[in-house]
Amino acid sequence: MQPIDFNSPEFINNPYPFYQRLREEKEPYWLEHRQDNSTSPGMWLFSKYADVAETLKESNSVSKQITRVRPPGHTVPMETTMLNQDPPEHTRLRALVNQAFTPAQVRSLSGRIEAIIDALITDMQAKGGGDFVQDFAIPLPMLVLADFMGVPFEDNVMFCRWSAQILCGYDSGVKNTDNFQSYRGAISDMGNYFQHLIEMRRKNPSTDLISLLIEAREKLEKLDGEELMSMCMLLLVSGHETTTNMLSSGMLTLLRHPDQMAQMKQDPELLPDAVEEILRFESPIQRATFRITTKACTIGGKEFKEGEQISALIGAANRDPEQFEQAETFNIRRTPNRHVAFGLGIHFCLGAYLARVEARIGFGNIMQRMPNIRLGAQAPTWNDKKLFRGLRSLQVEV
């Protein structure tokens, strides 16, 4: 097939026609890249739902240990988190934070989430609208995470900048190394920040997540110093970016489907299903993170040798007509809706429940308090990140 330019404005604005082309091919798509921090020449991209699900769940012959392709001296702290680990290390690290993300723990945050959302909506109403991304989608998850983790919210501008630089450089599918210098710099700066914050929490512990991780480090001896710092970085960056994307893309999708939004207003019981359909229709994570084969194996009918890099196109799988009837149609009453927006298997997104709660409360309160919300005159603009799909700007009027 003709090569696909994943950096083109056409792909950034609407990747779904390109995904359709990929699904029509018999084999996964080969994406070549040349990077100074990787020994891998490229990756195979799976786009069909069945193949993506198999790739995400496979852990017997597939590894997420990114150090397998890092030359000596090129691994940075955030690349050694549970996201890039296999069992038993992945199991050990995930178990430490699992207890903080239980449904019961997240429900205990609902009152604070409600208060944050009410304040953000009040500010938007006072202005008669604004940029939904900057005024709602970015601050909501950042404020929630700041409370949850014990990170000062006033530092959010720094974190947003570091997060953008890290996520652009983290993408193992880019063809060049232009982003790697700022990527390493941002990781270094954020690492230094968390080292300082961890020292402060060690002297003055609280009930926040960072304090709990410090306790695990010092009393249970289950985290070393670098793991503690990396865990903080991962939770903040991943938890903020994905939820921001879900909220911004979800709002645009609802505004572009007024009939569906009208149904939500009439029947709030549809909210949970509406959030699931938003996750399917505009998946906040478009491509799964690093994976590599550890032995000869067959995935999606294709044979692989040991040491071949593979990835799953979540955004393509969630629009596969073989899995979803009228897959290109946004339907908040869709059932069943077995999307893979949060992944599958042992690496299923740890913060999925929290993200869903923020979306349900957020969209529910918007429908109730800003029932006449509509698109502004300025056209929405999409971020140019390849791993993620979310908006840079979404002007609305209320």
LOMARFI-836226 format. One record per residue (C-alpha): residue number from 1; x, y negated, z negated. Coordinates in pm, 1 decimal, always signed. Layout:
+-----+----------+----------+----------+
: seq :        X :        Y :        Z :
+-----+----------+----------+----------+
: NUM :        X :        Y :        Z :
...
+-----+----------+----------+----------+
//
This chain:
+-----+----------+----------+----------+
: seq :        X :        Y :        Z :
+-----+----------+----------+----------+
:   1 :     +0.0 :     +0.0 :     +0.0 :
:   2 :    +97.9 :   -366.0 :    +32.3 :
:   3 :   +297.3 :   -493.8 :   -268.8 :
:   4 :    +96.6 :   -690.8 :   -524.3 :
:   5 :   +231.8 :  -1020.3 :   -652.4 :
:   6 :   +136.5 :  -1016.3 :  -1020.4 :
:   7 :   +266.7 :  -1372.6 :  -1052.1 :
:   8 :    +43.3 :  -1519.6 :   -781.4 :
:   9 :   -231.0 :  -1770.6 :   -868.4 :
:  10 :   -479.7 :  -1537.8 :   -698.5 :
:  11 :   -393.0 :  -1253.9 :   -936.9 :
:  12 :   -380.4 :  -1478.4 :  -1245.1 :
:  13 :   -724.4 :  -1625.6 :  -1171.1 :
:  14 :   -892.8 :  -1299.1 :  -1072.9 :
:  15 :   -698.6 :   -972.1 :  -1100.2 :
:  16 :   -999.2 :   -748.1 :  -1045.2 :
:  17 :   -993.4 :   -721.1 :   -662.5 :
:  18 :   -627.1 :   -620.5 :   -694.5 :
:  19 :   -716.8 :   -359.2 :   -955.9 :
:  20 :   -975.8 :   -216.5 :   -718.0 :
:  21 :   -705.4 :   -170.1 :   -453.7 :
:  22 :   -486.3 :     +8.1 :   -707.6 :
:  23 :   -765.1 :   +245.4 :   -816.1 :
:  24 :   -822.2 :   +345.1 :   -453.5 :
:  25 :   -465.3 :   +476.6 :   -424.5 :
:  26 :   -383.8 :   +841.5 :   -492.1 :
:  27 :    -76.3 :   +768.9 :   -703.2 :
:  28 :     +7.9 :   +510.6 :   -969.7 :
:  29 :   +161.7 :   +186.2 :   -845.8 :
:  30 :   +539.1 :   +139.2 :   -869.8 :
:  31 :   +632.1 :   -202.8 :  -1011.0 :
:  32 :  +1001.3 :   -273.7 :   -973.4 :
:  33 :  +1183.3 :   -505.0 :  -1212.7 :
:  34 :  +1542.1 :   -605.8 :  -1279.4 :
:  35 :  +1618.7 :   -708.6 :  -1636.1 :
:  36 :  +1943.5 :   -755.0 :  -1826.0 :
:  37 :  +1790.8 :   -603.8 :  -2141.4 :
:  38 :  +1660.9 :   -282.4 :  -1981.8 :
:  39 :  +1813.0 :    +21.4 :  -1815.7 :
:  40 :  +1479.1 :    +95.9 :  -1649.8 :
:  41 :  +1444.6 :    -16.6 :  -1285.1 :
:  42 :  +1065.3 :    -42.4 :  -1303.5 :
:  43 :   +745.3 :   +125.4 :  -1417.9 :
:  44 :   +454.0 :   +329.6 :  -1286.5 :
:  45 :   +115.5 :   +161.1 :  -1341.7 :
:  46 :   -197.5 :   +371.8 :  -1391.7 :
:  47 :   -527.1 :   +204.2 :  -1303.6 :
:  48 :   -797.2 :   +475.1 :  -1306.6 :
:  49 :   -987.7 :   +512.6 :  -1633.9 :
:  50 :   -913.4 :   +883.9 :  -1674.9 :
:  51 :   -541.6 :   +833.1 :  -1614.1 :
:  52 :   -524.2 :   +530.2 :  -1842.7 :
:  53 :   -699.3 :   +719.9 :  -2123.8 :
:  54 :   -460.0 :  +1012.2 :  -2079.3 :
:  55 :   -158.4 :   +779.0 :  -2085.1 :
:  56 :   -273.2 :   +595.1 :  -2397.8 :
:  57 :   -342.0 :   +916.7 :  -2590.2 :
:  58 :    -33.1 :  +1112.4 :  -2482.4 :
:  59 :   +233.7 :  +1122.8 :  -2752.3 :
:  60 :   +383.2 :  +1467.6 :  -2697.9 :
:  61 :   +576.1 :  +1386.1 :  -2380.2 :
:  62 :   +560.3 :  +1004.9 :  -2393.4 :
:  63 :   +748.9 :   +773.6 :  -2630.8 :
:  64 :   +705.1 :   +409.4 :  -2733.7 :
:  65 :  +1062.5 :   +385.8 :  -2860.9 :
:  66 :  +1179.0 :    +82.9 :  -2664.9 :
:  67 :  +1539.6 :   +134.6 :  -2772.3 :
:  68 :  +1548.8 :   +417.0 :  -2515.2 :
:  69 :  +1594.9 :   +152.1 :  -2244.4 :
:  70 :  +1778.0 :   -118.6 :  -2439.3 :
:  71 :  +2151.5 :   -150.2 :  -2372.7 :
:  72 :  +2367.6 :   -177.6 :  -2687.9 :
:  73 :  +2321.5 :   -512.0 :  -2860.5 :
:  74 :  +1999.4 :   -606.1 :  -2676.5 :
:  75 :  +1741.8 :   -492.2 :  -2934.8 :
:  76 :  +1583.0 :   -773.7 :  -3138.8 :
:  77 :  +1392.5 :   -735.7 :  -3468.8 :
:  78 :  +1037.5 :   -749.8 :  -3337.2 :
:  79 :  +1112.1 :   -460.4 :  -3100.0 :
:  80 :  +1158.0 :   -222.1 :  -3393.7 :
:  81 :   +804.2 :   -260.2 :  -3531.7 :
:  82 :   +547.7 :    +19.2 :  -3547.6 :
:  83 :   +429.2 :    -91.8 :  -3201.5 :
:  84 :   +752.5 :    +50.6 :  -3058.2 :
:  85 :   +793.6 :   +354.2 :  -3283.2 :
:  86 :   +698.4 :   +721.0 :  -3264.0 :
:  87 :   +600.8 :   +948.5 :  -3552.9 :
:  88 :   +714.0 :   +990.4 :  -3823.3 :
:  89 :   +840.3 :   +628.7 :  -3838.3 :
:  90 :   +523.2 :   +494.8 :  -3677.1 :
:  91 :   +311.1 :   +687.4 :  -3926.3 :
:  92 :   +510.4 :   +553.2 :  -4223.5 :
:  93 :   +495.7 :   +189.5 :  -4110.5 :
:  94 :   +129.9 :   +194.5 :  -4009.4 :
:  95 :    +24.3 :   +354.0 :  -4338.2 :
:  96 :   +162.9 :    +53.3 :  -4525.7 :
:  97 :    -74.9 :   -193.4 :  -4360.3 :
:  98 :   -369.6 :    +37.1 :  -4288.3 :
:  99 :   -514.8 :    -26.1 :  -4633.8 :
: 100 :   -529.1 :   -401.4 :  -4566.3 :
: 101 :   -734.2 :   -355.0 :  -4247.1 :
: 102 :  -1008.0 :   -123.8 :  -4373.7 :
: 103 :  -1368.5 :   -224.8 :  -4297.4 :
: 104 :  -1425.4 :   -297.1 :  -4666.2 :
: 105 :  -1124.6 :   -529.0 :  -4683.0 :
: 106 :  -1227.0 :   -709.3 :  -4364.9 :
: 107 :  -1586.2 :   -749.2 :  -4487.1 :
: 108 :  -1448.8 :   -920.9 :  -4794.9 :
: 109 :  -1313.3 :  -1189.4 :  -4560.3 :
: 110 :  -1653.7 :  -1255.4 :  -4400.6 :
: 111 :  -1737.8 :  -1550.0 :  -4626.7 :
: 112 :  -1411.0 :  -1724.1 :  -4543.7 :
: 113 :  -1455.3 :  -1650.1 :  -4171.7 :
: 114 :  -1807.0 :  -1799.4 :  -4185.0 :
: 115 :  -1674.2 :  -2115.1 :  -4354.1 :
: 116 :  -1397.4 :  -2159.9 :  -4096.0 :
: 117 :  -1640.3 :  -2112.1 :  -3807.7 :
: 118 :  -1891.4 :  -2356.9 :  -3954.5 :
: 119 :  -1622.0 :  -2623.6 :  -3989.9 :
: 120 :  -1496.1 :  -2573.3 :  -3632.8 :
: 121 :  -1848.6 :  -2591.3 :  -3491.1 :
: 122 :  -1923.4 :  -2905.7 :  -3693.4 :
: 123 :  -1614.5 :  -3073.2 :  -3547.5 :
: 124 :  -1714.8 :  -2977.1 :  -3192.1 :
: 125 :  -2068.7 :  -3104.8 :  -3246.1 :
: 126 :  -1935.2 :  -3438.0 :  -3372.0 :
: 127 :  -1734.4 :  -3479.0 :  -3050.8 :
: 128 :  -2012.1 :  -3357.5 :  -2822.9 :
: 129 :  -1793.0 :  -3072.9 :  -2701.8 :
: 130 :  -1425.9 :  -3047.3 :  -2617.6 :
: 131 :  -1175.4 :  -2779.3 :  -2521.2 :
: 132 :  -1313.5 :  -2454.7 :  -2659.2 :
: 133 :   -968.0 :  -2295.2 :  -2650.5 :
: 134 :   -796.9 :  -2565.1 :  -2856.5 :
: 135 :  -1096.1 :  -2647.3 :  -3077.2 :
: 136 :  -1220.4 :  -2295.9 :  -3155.5 :
: 137 :  -1047.0 :  -1994.2 :  -2997.0 :
: 138 :   -696.2 :  -2081.5 :  -3118.7 :
: 139 :   -764.6 :  -2216.1 :  -3469.5 :
: 140 :  -1017.2 :  -1948.8 :  -3577.8 :
: 141 :   -784.7 :  -1644.1 :  -3573.6 :
: 142 :   -488.8 :  -1856.2 :  -3686.2 :
: 143 :   -678.8 :  -1982.9 :  -3990.5 :
: 144 :   -803.9 :  -1633.4 :  -4073.5 :
: 145 :   -455.6 :  -1484.4 :  -4040.5 :
: 146 :   -301.5 :  -1768.6 :  -4238.1 :
: 147 :   -535.7 :  -1692.5 :  -4529.5 :
: 148 :   -496.3 :  -1317.9 :  -4493.8 :
: 149 :   -117.8 :  -1312.3 :  -4465.9 :
: 150 :    -29.7 :  -1612.6 :  -4679.9 :
: 151 :   +113.8 :  -1827.9 :  -4400.8 :
: 152 :    +68.2 :  -2207.5 :  -4424.4 :
: 153 :   -179.6 :  -2311.4 :  -4155.5 :
: 154 :     -2.3 :  -2642.9 :  -4104.0 :
: 155 :   +277.0 :  -2445.4 :  -3935.1 :
: 156 :    +36.6 :  -2318.6 :  -3666.1 :
: 157 :   +180.4 :  -2541.3 :  -3392.0 :
: 158 :   +521.5 :  -2377.6 :  -3435.6 :
: 159 :   +367.7 :  -2031.6 :  -3440.7 :
: 160 :   +165.7 :  -2092.1 :  -3124.4 :
: 161 :   +481.6 :  -2207.2 :  -2943.9 :
: 162 :   +688.3 :  -1914.9 :  -3070.3 :
: 163 :   +407.2 :  -1671.5 :  -2989.2 :
: 164 :   +381.0 :  -1792.6 :  -2628.6 :
: 165 :   +757.3 :  -1761.8 :  -2577.3 :
: 166 :   +771.9 :  -1417.9 :  -2735.4 :
: 167 :   +481.0 :  -1278.0 :  -2537.7 :
: 168 :   +614.5 :  -1405.9 :  -2204.9 :
: 169 :   +957.8 :  -1255.2 :  -2268.8 :
: 170 :   +821.8 :   -932.6 :  -2419.6 :
: 171 :   +655.4 :   -831.5 :  -2091.7 :
: 172 :   +862.4 :   -540.6 :  -1958.9 :
: 173 :   +697.3 :   -577.3 :  -1618.9 :
: 174 :   +850.1 :   -909.6 :  -1515.2 :
: 175 :  +1098.1 :   -894.0 :  -1230.1 :
: 176 :  +1352.8 :  -1141.1 :  -1362.8 :
: 177 :  +1516.2 :  -1247.1 :  -1687.9 :
: 178 :  +1416.2 :  -1616.0 :  -1689.0 :
: 179 :  +1204.7 :  -1583.0 :  -2003.8 :
: 180 :  +1445.2 :  -1374.9 :  -2211.0 :
: 181 :  +1654.8 :  -1659.2 :  -2348.6 :
: 182 :  +1353.0 :  -1842.0 :  -2494.1 :
: 183 :  +1214.1 :  -1502.6 :  -2604.5 :
: 184 :  +1522.5 :  -1425.5 :  -2810.4 :
: 185 :  +1535.9 :  -1781.1 :  -2943.2 :
: 186 :  +1172.1 :  -1771.0 :  -3054.9 :
: 187 :  +1221.4 :  -1435.7 :  -3229.1 :
: 188 :  +1527.5 :  -1573.3 :  -3407.3 :
: 189 :  +1341.6 :  -1887.9 :  -3516.8 :
: 190 :  +1034.3 :  -1697.4 :  -3634.0 :
: 191 :  +1252.2 :  -1441.6 :  -3809.7 :
: 192 :  +1433.5 :  -1716.7 :  -4001.3 :
: 193 :  +1097.8 :  -1871.5 :  -4093.1 :
: 194 :   +964.3 :  -1543.7 :  -4233.8 :
: 195 :  +1285.3 :  -1473.0 :  -4420.6 :
: 196 :  +1237.8 :  -1805.0 :  -4600.1 :
: 197 :   +867.0 :  -1739.6 :  -4662.1 :
: 198 :   +935.0 :  -1386.7 :  -4789.1 :
: 199 :  +1189.1 :  -1523.9 :  -5036.4 :
: 200 :   +932.5 :  -1776.8 :  -5158.3 :
: 201 :   +669.3 :  -1502.3 :  -5201.9 :
: 202 :   +919.7 :  -1283.1 :  -5382.7 :
: 203 :   +967.6 :  -1556.2 :  -5642.4 :
: 204 :   +597.9 :  -1648.6 :  -5653.7 :
: 205 :   +388.6 :  -1344.0 :  -5552.4 :
: 206 :    +22.8 :  -1378.4 :  -5461.1 :
: 207 :   -253.7 :  -1147.2 :  -5337.5 :
: 208 :   -181.7 :  -1204.3 :  -4967.9 :
: 209 :    -53.1 :   -942.2 :  -4723.0 :
: 210 :   +306.6 :  -1064.8 :  -4730.2 :
: 211 :   +315.0 :  -1024.7 :  -5109.5 :
: 212 :   +173.8 :   -672.0 :  -5077.2 :
: 213 :   +439.2 :   -580.2 :  -4820.8 :
: 214 :   +709.9 :   -721.2 :  -5047.0 :
: 215 :   +578.1 :   -501.3 :  -5327.6 :
: 216 :   +599.1 :   -198.0 :  -5099.8 :
: 217 :   +952.7 :   -298.0 :  -5010.9 :
: 218 :  +1075.8 :   -343.4 :  -5365.1 :
: 219 :   +872.1 :    -95.0 :  -5572.0 :
: 220 :   +793.2 :   +183.5 :  -5329.6 :
: 221 :  +1111.0 :   +151.0 :  -5120.1 :
: 222 :   +908.7 :   +206.1 :  -4803.2 :
: 223 :  +1030.8 :    -94.9 :  -4603.3 :
: 224 :  +1380.1 :   -221.6 :  -4539.4 :
: 225 :  +1441.8 :   -596.1 :  -4508.0 :
: 226 :  +1431.0 :   -609.8 :  -4128.4 :
: 227 :  +1115.8 :   -396.1 :  -4114.8 :
: 228 :   +941.9 :   -632.4 :  -4355.6 :
: 229 :  +1029.1 :   -938.5 :  -4149.4 :
: 230 :   +938.0 :   -766.9 :  -3820.9 :
: 231 :   +604.3 :   -647.9 :  -3957.2 :
: 232 :   +509.0 :  -1004.9 :  -4050.1 :
: 233 :   +603.2 :  -1128.1 :  -3703.5 :
: 234 :   +409.0 :   -853.8 :  -3525.7 :
: 235 :    +89.8 :   -901.1 :  -3726.9 :
: 236 :    +83.7 :  -1276.2 :  -3674.2 :
: 237 :   +168.9 :  -1278.7 :  -3302.0 :
: 238 :    -49.2 :   -985.1 :  -3195.5 :
: 239 :   -342.9 :  -1070.5 :  -3420.7 :
: 240 :   -358.5 :  -1429.2 :  -3303.6 :
: 241 :   -309.9 :  -1386.3 :  -2928.0 :
: 242 :   -557.2 :  -1104.6 :  -2867.1 :
: 243 :   -840.8 :  -1261.0 :  -3066.4 :
: 244 :   -788.0 :  -1603.2 :  -2907.5 :
: 245 :   -812.0 :  -1441.4 :  -2564.2 :
: 246 :  -1124.4 :  -1247.0 :  -2655.5 :
: 247 :  -1298.3 :  -1559.9 :  -2784.2 :
: 248 :  -1203.7 :  -1785.3 :  -2492.7 :
: 249 :  -1272.4 :  -1531.1 :  -2215.9 :
: 250 :  -1589.2 :  -1422.1 :  -2393.1 :
: 251 :  -1725.3 :  -1775.6 :  -2413.7 :
: 252 :  -1658.0 :  -1836.3 :  -2045.2 :
: 253 :  -1818.8 :  -1504.1 :  -1952.2 :
: 254 :  -2132.5 :  -1586.8 :  -2150.4 :
: 255 :  -2155.0 :  -1935.0 :  -1999.0 :
: 256 :  -2126.5 :  -1783.8 :  -1651.6 :
: 257 :  -2408.4 :  -1536.9 :  -1733.1 :
: 258 :  -2684.9 :  -1754.5 :  -1882.8 :
: 259 :  -2939.8 :  -1473.9 :  -1854.9 :
: 260 :  -2727.9 :  -1257.3 :  -2084.4 :
: 261 :  -2669.1 :  -1544.6 :  -2325.5 :
: 262 :  -3045.0 :  -1608.6 :  -2338.0 :
: 263 :  -3098.8 :  -1245.8 :  -2441.0 :
: 264 :  -2844.6 :  -1288.3 :  -2721.3 :
: 265 :  -3023.3 :  -1598.4 :  -2848.9 :
: 266 :  -3358.2 :  -1419.4 :  -2849.5 :
: 267 :  -3224.9 :  -1102.5 :  -3010.8 :
: 268 :  -2919.3 :  -1143.9 :  -3238.5 :
: 269 :  -2916.2 :   -765.3 :  -3284.9 :
: 270 :  -2752.1 :   -752.1 :  -2941.2 :
: 271 :  -2439.3 :   -926.4 :  -3073.4 :
: 272 :  -2230.1 :   -614.0 :  -3146.9 :
: 273 :  -2302.5 :   -469.0 :  -2801.5 :
: 274 :  -2233.4 :   -807.2 :  -2640.2 :
: 275 :  -1889.9 :   -820.0 :  -2802.4 :
: 276 :  -1810.7 :   -470.2 :  -2672.7 :
: 277 :  -1913.3 :   -571.0 :  -2322.1 :
: 278 :  -1696.4 :   -883.1 :  -2342.0 :
: 279 :  -1404.0 :   -661.7 :  -2442.3 :
: 280 :  -1467.9 :   -436.1 :  -2144.1 :
: 281 :  -1540.4 :   -706.0 :  -1889.1 :
: 282 :  -1247.5 :   -937.3 :  -1976.5 :
: 283 :  -1004.8 :   -725.3 :  -2174.7 :
: 284 :   -776.1 :   -949.0 :  -2383.4 :
: 285 :   -488.1 :   -704.0 :  -2330.0 :
: 286 :   -466.1 :   -624.4 :  -1960.8 :
: 287 :   -170.1 :   -386.4 :  -1963.5 :
: 288 :    -52.7 :   -154.1 :  -2238.6 :
: 289 :   +291.4 :   -210.0 :  -2388.9 :
: 290 :   +606.8 :     -5.6 :  -2334.6 :
: 291 :   +598.8 :   +373.5 :  -2280.5 :
: 292 :   +855.5 :   +617.2 :  -2140.5 :
: 293 :   +850.4 :   +990.1 :  -2067.4 :
: 294 :  +1063.8 :  +1205.9 :  -2295.6 :
: 295 :  +1055.3 :  +1519.7 :  -2081.7 :
: 296 :   +927.7 :  +1646.5 :  -1750.5 :
: 297 :   +549.2 :  +1618.6 :  -1752.9 :
: 298 :   +239.8 :  +1562.1 :  -1541.4 :
: 299 :    +13.5 :  +1261.5 :  -1604.3 :
: 300 :   -278.9 :  +1172.0 :  -1381.9 :
: 301 :   -177.9 :  +1447.2 :  -1142.2 :
: 302 :   +169.1 :  +1298.5 :  -1084.4 :
: 303 :   +486.9 :  +1473.6 :  -1194.6 :
: 304 :   +742.3 :  +1272.6 :  -1389.8 :
: 305 :  +1098.7 :  +1337.9 :  -1489.7 :
: 306 :  +1235.4 :  +1253.0 :  -1832.6 :
: 307 :  +1311.6 :   +882.7 :  -1874.1 :
: 308 :  +1052.6 :   +727.6 :  -1640.9 :
: 309 :   +873.7 :   +415.7 :  -1764.6 :
: 310 :   +493.4 :   +419.1 :  -1736.6 :
: 311 :   +211.9 :   +183.8 :  -1831.0 :
: 312 :   -167.2 :   +171.4 :  -1838.4 :
: 313 :   -367.7 :   -107.9 :  -1676.3 :
: 314 :   -642.5 :   -149.1 :  -1935.4 :
: 315 :   -810.1 :   -427.9 :  -1738.3 :
: 316 :   -837.3 :   -199.6 :  -1435.2 :
: 317 :   -962.8 :   +101.7 :  -1631.8 :
: 318 :  -1239.2 :   -104.0 :  -1790.8 :
: 319 :  -1376.3 :   -191.3 :  -1445.0 :
: 320 :  -1352.3 :   +163.6 :  -1303.3 :
: 321 :  -1685.7 :   +256.2 :  -1137.4 :
: 322 :  -1607.8 :   +624.4 :  -1200.2 :
: 323 :  -1653.8 :   +552.7 :  -1571.4 :
: 324 :  -1888.5 :   +252.1 :  -1581.8 :
: 325 :  -2206.9 :   +219.4 :  -1377.0 :
: 326 :  -2207.0 :   -116.3 :  -1193.8 :
: 327 :  -1865.3 :   -182.2 :  -1345.6 :
: 328 :  -1836.6 :   -533.4 :  -1199.4 :
: 329 :  -2163.1 :   -640.2 :  -1365.0 :
: 330 :  -2163.6 :   -801.2 :  -1709.2 :
: 331 :  -2438.4 :   -629.6 :  -1906.9 :
: 332 :  -2463.6 :   -675.7 :  -2283.7 :
: 333 :  -2708.6 :   -382.9 :  -2302.9 :
: 334 :  -2457.1 :   -141.0 :  -2149.9 :
: 335 :  -2460.0 :   +203.6 :  -2309.7 :
: 336 :  -2248.4 :   +401.1 :  -2341.2 :
: 337 :  -1955.5 :   +160.7 :  -2334.1 :
: 338 :  -1638.3 :   +359.0 :  -2396.2 :
: 339 :  -1395.8 :    +82.9 :  -2302.5 :
: 340 :  -1026.7 :   +104.6 :  -2389.5 :
: 341 :   -968.8 :   -263.0 :  -2472.5 :
: 342 :   -810.6 :   -173.2 :  -2807.6 :
: 343 :   -625.4 :   +130.3 :  -2677.0 :
: 344 :   -662.1 :   +495.0 :  -2777.7 :
: 345 :   -474.1 :   +749.0 :  -2983.8 :
: 346 :   -225.4 :   +682.6 :  -3262.7 :
: 347 :   -150.0 :   +330.1 :  -3138.2 :
: 348 :   -514.1 :   +215.9 :  -3142.5 :
: 349 :   -518.1 :   -155.0 :  -3236.2 :
: 350 :   -489.9 :   -196.4 :  -3612.4 :
: 351 :   -679.0 :   -527.6 :  -3612.1 :
: 352 :   -969.5 :   -416.8 :  -3391.6 :
: 353 :  -1228.7 :   -434.6 :  -3668.7 :
: 354 :  -1116.0 :   -781.4 :  -3779.5 :
: 355 :  -1126.3 :   -911.4 :  -3421.0 :
: 356 :  -1477.3 :   -773.8 :  -3374.4 :
: 357 :  -1598.8 :   -936.8 :  -3695.4 :
: 358 :  -1455.5 :  -1275.1 :  -3592.6 :
: 359 :  -1621.9 :  -1246.0 :  -3250.8 :
: 360 :  -1961.4 :  -1137.2 :  -3384.4 :
: 361 :  -1978.4 :  -1412.5 :  -3644.4 :
: 362 :  -1830.3 :  -1668.5 :  -3406.7 :
: 363 :  -2061.2 :  -1610.6 :  -3111.2 :
: 364 :  -2360.8 :  -1561.8 :  -3338.3 :
: 365 :  -2309.8 :  -1898.9 :  -3505.8 :
: 366 :  -2242.8 :  -2068.5 :  -3172.3 :
: 367 :  -2573.1 :  -1937.4 :  -3030.9 :
: 368 :  -2754.8 :  -2059.9 :  -3341.1 :
: 369 :  -2590.7 :  -2399.4 :  -3394.1 :
: 370 :  -2493.9 :  -2492.8 :  -3037.1 :
: 371 :  -2772.4 :  -2332.7 :  -2830.6 :
: 372 :  -2721.6 :  -2578.7 :  -2543.9 :
: 373 :  -2347.3 :  -2525.0 :  -2504.7 :
: 374 :  -2250.3 :  -2546.9 :  -2138.4 :
: 375 :  -1947.0 :  -2574.9 :  -1913.1 :
: 376 :  -1783.1 :  -2916.7 :  -1886.7 :
: 377 :  -1688.7 :  -3092.6 :  -1564.3 :
: 378 :  -1327.5 :  -2971.3 :  -1567.5 :
: 379 :  -1272.1 :  -2621.3 :  -1430.1 :
: 380 :  -1135.5 :  -2357.2 :  -1671.4 :
: 381 :   -767.8 :  -2263.6 :  -1634.3 :
: 382 :   -615.5 :  -1924.1 :  -1708.7 :
: 383 :   -290.5 :  -1849.5 :  -1886.4 :
: 384 :    -21.8 :  -1699.2 :  -1666.9 :
: 385 :    +77.5 :  -1419.2 :  -1909.5 :
: 386 :    +72.6 :  -1078.3 :  -1738.2 :
: 387 :    +16.3 :   -852.4 :  -2038.3 :
: 388 :   -278.3 :  -1059.3 :  -2159.6 :
: 389 :   -578.8 :  -1234.9 :  -2011.2 :
: 390 :   -705.4 :  -1552.1 :  -2171.4 :
: 391 :   -776.4 :  -1914.7 :  -2098.4 :
: 392 :   -544.4 :  -2210.6 :  -2134.3 :
: 393 :   -836.6 :  -2454.0 :  -2123.6 :
: 394 :  -1217.2 :  -2429.3 :  -2133.6 :
: 395 :  -1401.0 :  -2760.3 :  -2139.5 :
: 396 :  -1751.5 :  -2739.8 :  -2285.8 :
: 397 :  -2033.0 :  -2979.9 :  -2371.7 :
: 398 :  -2277.8 :  -2933.0 :  -2657.0 :
+-----+----------+----------+----------+
//
